[in-house]
Amino acid sequence: MIPLELTGSLGIVGYGLGAIGPGIGVGLIFAAVIEGTARQPEARGAMLSTAFLGFALTEALAIIGIALAFVFGGL
């Protein structure tokens, strides 16, 4: 049997590891927008709208991750 304190700590550590992916993803999304704007400035509006959609979907993964950390952390 695992002590409750250890399980809760592992849930938070798991979320910390799970947040790395969305963090990198958001960085790559906006790096691509900056590079695309530098190459073709007139397409900035279209790229930003697509980037914000990608940002929202990527951050949804982080929100799901923290919800699962709380759900499984309480076991």
Secondary structure, DSSP 8 states (H G I E B T S, - for coil): ---HHHHHHHHHHHHHHHTHHHHHHHHHHHHHHHHHHHH-GGGHHHHHHHHHHHHHHHHHHHHHHHHHHHHHHT-
